[in-house]
């Protein structure tokens, strides 16, 4: 019988945020796979946990992943932990989970601290719909593609950023969504010097130029305002005649009746107005 991979969430700052279940599992498993054994060593020593550890991180995931799966298949129970937070979020844990699934190894997740959700709930921004982007890509082309997606994103956007890259990222966001877009900067979450700043992108840049950013950041950015989306939608068909607008919907596979109704809704007019315009044409 194969072992189980336990995804164990660890504190993102305050050690009191670890769960009783995680503490029990870390003591009971045969092996702990840690992102950095030295960093995790402080946590394990604090809670008097002496389970053997091994390293598993982005630089050895391709070699170490199959090795861990082989041990799981042989019956070893393994706990996966990161330096802080929930495994598989912005770290290579996702590839290990995928390997386990492919090899029919049982995986279970032990919930706990997570910077994304913690920041979102503190931000004062809409939490009904959101998208997690993590760190922006370092590759210029890929980063440009992500920023282009953010430009039209209507949901709340959550990003991670290191202090030395904060101003650069805020400047990129300003060029993408504008300086007036609302943003909340969450720093050092759950720690002694936790700060939550509700501001705009432009004001955040100005503040960062005055005071050197310190600590890890989570950025919670407002999505594209509905009023702006509506204005762009109307602008897109203002150059189209009603007849051409109907034809564009028909080209998408709609019937004439369906297309007329869609045009009426899009333009905020009645179907009778659409019909009258088509007759005149």
C-alpha positions as CSV (number, residue, x, y, z in Angstrom):
1,X,0.0,0.0,0.0
2,X,1.4,3.4,-1.0
3,X,2.0,6.2,1.4
4,X,0.3,9.6,1.5
5,X,1.6,13.1,0.6
6,X,0.4,15.7,3.1
7,X,0.5,19.3,1.9
8,X,1.1,21.1,5.2
9,X,0.5,24.9,5.5
10,X,3.0,26.6,7.7
11,X,2.9,30.1,9.2
12,X,3.7,33.1,7.0
13,X,5.0,35.0,9.9
14,X,3.3,34.3,13.2
15,X,4.2,30.9,14.6
16,X,0.8,30.7,16.4
17,X,-0.9,30.4,13.1
18,X,0.1,26.7,12.7
19,X,-2.7,24.2,13.1
20,X,-2.8,21.4,15.6
21,X,-3.4,19.0,12.7
22,X,-0.3,20.1,10.9
23,X,1.8,19.7,14.1
24,X,0.5,16.2,14.5
25,X,1.1,15.1,10.9
26,X,4.7,16.6,10.9
27,X,5.4,14.4,13.9
28,X,3.7,11.3,12.5
29,X,5.0,11.1,8.9
30,X,8.2,9.3,8.0
31,X,9.7,12.2,6.1
32,X,9.3,16.0,5.7
33,X,10.2,17.5,2.3
34,X,11.0,21.1,2.8
35,X,11.7,24.0,0.5
36,X,14.7,25.0,2.6
37,X,15.7,22.6,5.4
38,X,17.5,25.4,7.3
39,X,14.5,27.7,7.3
40,X,12.1,24.9,8.2
41,X,14.6,23.7,10.9
42,X,13.7,26.8,13.0
43,X,10.0,26.0,12.8
44,X,10.5,22.3,13.6
45,X,12.8,23.0,16.5
46,X,10.4,25.5,17.9
47,X,7.7,22.8,18.1
48,X,10.1,20.1,19.1
49,X,9.6,18.0,15.9
50,X,12.4,15.7,15.0
51,X,11.1,14.0,11.9
52,X,13.8,13.4,9.2
53,X,13.9,16.1,6.5
54,X,14.9,16.3,2.9
55,X,15.1,19.3,0.5
56,X,12.6,19.8,-2.4
57,X,12.7,23.1,-4.2
58,X,12.5,24.6,-7.7
59,X,16.2,23.8,-8.4
60,X,15.9,20.1,-7.8
61,X,12.2,19.3,-8.4
62,X,12.8,17.4,-11.7
63,X,15.2,15.0,-10.0
64,X,13.7,14.9,-6.5
65,X,10.1,14.7,-7.5
66,X,10.3,11.1,-9.0
67,X,12.4,10.0,-6.1
68,X,9.8,11.2,-3.6
69,X,7.0,9.5,-5.6
70,X,9.0,6.2,-5.5
71,X,9.3,6.5,-1.8
72,X,5.5,7.2,-1.5
73,X,4.8,4.2,-3.7
74,X,6.9,2.1,-1.3
75,X,4.7,3.1,1.6
76,X,6.5,6.2,3.0
77,X,4.3,9.0,4.3
78,X,5.7,12.4,3.4
79,X,4.7,15.9,4.5
80,X,5.5,18.7,2.1
81,X,6.2,22.2,3.6
82,X,7.4,25.5,2.1
83,X,9.4,28.3,3.8
84,X,6.0,29.9,4.6
85,X,2.4,29.4,3.6
86,X,0.5,26.7,1.7
87,X,2.5,24.3,-0.5
88,X,1.8,24.4,-4.3
89,X,1.1,28.1,-4.3
90,X,3.9,29.9,-6.1
91,X,6.3,27.0,-5.5
92,X,7.1,23.7,-7.1
93,X,4.7,21.7,-4.9
94,X,2.2,21.7,-7.8
95,X,4.5,19.5,-9.9
96,X,4.9,17.0,-7.1
97,X,1.1,16.8,-6.7
98,X,0.7,16.3,-10.4
99,X,3.3,13.4,-10.3
100,X,1.4,11.8,-7.4
101,X,-1.9,12.0,-9.2
102,X,-0.3,10.4,-12.3
103,X,1.0,7.6,-10.2
104,X,-2.2,7.1,-8.2
105,X,-0.6,8.3,-4.9
106,X,-3.0,9.7,-2.3
107,X,-2.6,13.4,-1.7
108,X,-4.3,15.5,1.0
109,X,-4.0,19.2,1.9
110,X,-4.0,20.5,5.4
111,X,-5.3,24.1,5.2
112,X,-3.7,27.0,7.1
113,X,-1.9,30.2,6.5
114,X,-2.0,31.7,3.0
115,X,-0.8,35.2,2.1
116,X,-3.1,35.6,-0.9
117,X,-6.3,35.1,1.1
118,X,-5.1,36.9,4.1
119,X,-4.3,40.0,2.1
120,X,-7.5,39.8,0.1
121,X,-9.7,39.8,3.2
122,X,-7.8,42.8,4.6
123,X,-7.7,44.8,1.4
124,X,-11.1,46.4,1.4
125,X,-11.4,45.4,-2.3
126,X,-14.1,43.1,-3.8
127,X,-13.6,39.5,-2.7
128,X,-16.5,38.0,-4.7
129,X,-14.4,37.3,-7.7
130,X,-10.6,37.5,-7.8
131,X,-7.6,36.2,-9.8
132,X,-4.3,35.2,-8.3
133,X,-1.3,36.1,-10.4
134,X,1.5,35.5,-7.9
135,X,4.8,37.1,-8.9
136,X,5.0,38.7,-12.4
137,X,7.2,36.7,-14.8
138,X,10.8,37.7,-15.1
139,X,10.8,37.1,-18.8
140,X,10.0,40.4,-20.5
141,X,7.7,38.9,-23.2
142,X,5.8,36.7,-20.8
143,X,5.4,39.6,-18.4
144,X,4.0,41.8,-21.1
145,X,1.4,39.1,-21.9
146,X,0.4,38.9,-18.3
147,X,0.1,42.7,-18.0
148,X,-2.0,42.8,-21.1
149,X,-4.4,40.3,-19.5
150,X,-4.4,42.4,-16.3
151,X,-5.4,45.4,-18.4
152,X,-8.7,44.0,-19.3
153,X,-9.3,41.9,-16.1
154,X,-12.5,42.8,-14.3
155,X,-11.9,40.7,-11.2
156,X,-9.8,41.8,-8.3
157,X,-6.1,40.9,-8.9
158,X,-3.7,39.6,-6.3
159,X,0.1,39.7,-6.8
160,X,3.1,39.0,-4.8
161,X,6.2,41.2,-4.8
162,X,9.6,41.5,-3.1
163,X,10.5,44.9,-1.7
164,X,13.4,45.6,-4.1
165,X,11.1,45.1,-7.1
166,X,8.0,46.9,-5.7
167,X,8.5,50.3,-7.4
168,X,9.2,48.6,-10.8
169,X,6.1,46.5,-10.5
170,X,3.9,49.5,-9.5
171,X,5.3,51.5,-12.4
172,X,4.4,48.6,-14.8
173,X,0.9,48.5,-13.3
174,X,0.6,52.3,-13.7
175,X,1.4,52.0,-17.4
176,X,-1.1,49.2,-17.8
177,X,-4.2,50.2,-15.7
178,X,-3.4,53.8,-14.9
179,X,-2.3,55.6,-11.8
180,X,-5.8,56.2,-10.5
181,X,-6.6,52.4,-10.2
182,X,-7.3,51.4,-6.5
183,X,-4.7,49.1,-4.9
184,X,-4.0,47.9,-1.4
185,X,-0.4,47.1,-0.3
186,X,-0.2,44.5,2.4
187,X,3.3,44.1,4.0
188,X,4.7,41.7,6.5
189,X,1.4,39.9,7.0
190,X,0.8,38.4,10.5
191,X,4.1,39.8,11.7
192,X,4.9,42.5,14.2
193,X,5.2,45.3,11.7
194,X,2.2,44.3,9.5
195,X,0.9,47.2,7.5
196,X,-2.1,47.5,5.2
197,X,-2.2,50.6,2.9
198,X,-5.4,51.3,0.9
199,X,-4.3,53.7,-1.9
200,X,-4.0,54.1,-5.6
201,X,-1.2,52.9,-7.9
202,X,0.1,56.4,-8.4
203,X,0.1,57.3,-4.7
204,X,1.8,54.0,-3.9
205,X,4.6,54.8,-6.3
206,X,5.1,58.3,-4.7
207,X,5.1,56.8,-1.2
208,X,7.7,54.1,-2.2
209,X,10.0,56.8,-3.6
210,X,9.9,58.6,-0.2
211,X,10.2,55.5,2.1
212,X,12.3,52.5,1.1
213,X,10.1,49.4,0.8
214,X,10.8,46.7,3.3
215,X,9.3,43.2,3.8
216,X,7.4,41.0,1.5
217,X,4.4,42.5,-0.2
218,X,1.0,41.3,-1.4
219,X,-0.7,43.7,-3.8
220,X,-4.5,43.6,-4.2
221,X,-5.5,45.6,-7.3
222,X,-9.0,46.6,-8.3
223,X,-10.3,45.0,-11.5
224,X,-11.3,47.1,-14.5
225,X,-14.3,49.3,-13.5
226,X,-17.6,48.3,-15.0
227,X,-18.2,51.9,-16.2
228,X,-15.0,51.7,-18.2
229,X,-15.9,48.3,-19.6
230,X,-19.3,49.7,-20.7
231,X,-17.8,52.8,-22.2
232,X,-15.4,50.7,-24.3
233,X,-18.2,48.3,-25.3
234,X,-20.3,51.2,-26.6
235,X,-17.3,52.8,-28.3
236,X,-16.6,49.6,-30.2
237,X,-19.9,49.6,-32.0
238,X,-20.4,53.4,-32.4
239,X,-18.5,53.1,-35.7
240,X,-20.7,50.2,-36.9
241,X,-24.1,50.8,-38.5
242,X,-26.9,48.8,-37.0
243,X,-27.0,46.6,-40.1
244,X,-23.3,45.8,-39.8
245,X,-23.7,45.2,-36.1
246,X,-26.5,42.6,-36.8
247,X,-24.3,41.0,-39.5
248,X,-21.4,40.7,-37.0
249,X,-23.6,38.6,-34.7
250,X,-25.0,36.6,-37.5
251,X,-21.4,35.8,-38.5
252,X,-21.0,34.2,-35.0
253,X,-23.8,31.8,-35.8
254,X,-26.8,33.6,-34.5
255,X,-30.1,33.7,-36.3
256,X,-31.4,37.0,-37.6
257,X,-33.9,37.2,-34.7
258,X,-31.2,36.4,-32.1
259,X,-28.8,38.9,-33.7
260,X,-31.4,41.7,-33.6
261,X,-32.1,41.0,-30.0
262,X,-28.3,41.0,-29.1
263,X,-27.8,44.4,-31.0
264,X,-30.8,45.9,-29.1
265,X,-29.4,44.9,-25.8
266,X,-25.8,46.0,-26.7
267,X,-27.0,49.4,-27.8
268,X,-29.7,50.0,-25.2
269,X,-32.4,50.4,-27.8
270,X,-35.6,48.5,-28.7
271,X,-35.8,45.6,-31.2
272,X,-38.3,47.7,-33.0
273,X,-35.6,50.4,-33.6
274,X,-33.3,47.7,-34.9
275,X,-36.0,46.3,-37.2
276,X,-36.9,49.8,-38.5
277,X,-33.2,50.5,-39.3
278,X,-32.8,47.2,-41.2
279,X,-36.0,48.0,-43.3
280,X,-34.6,51.4,-44.2
281,X,-31.3,49.8,-45.3
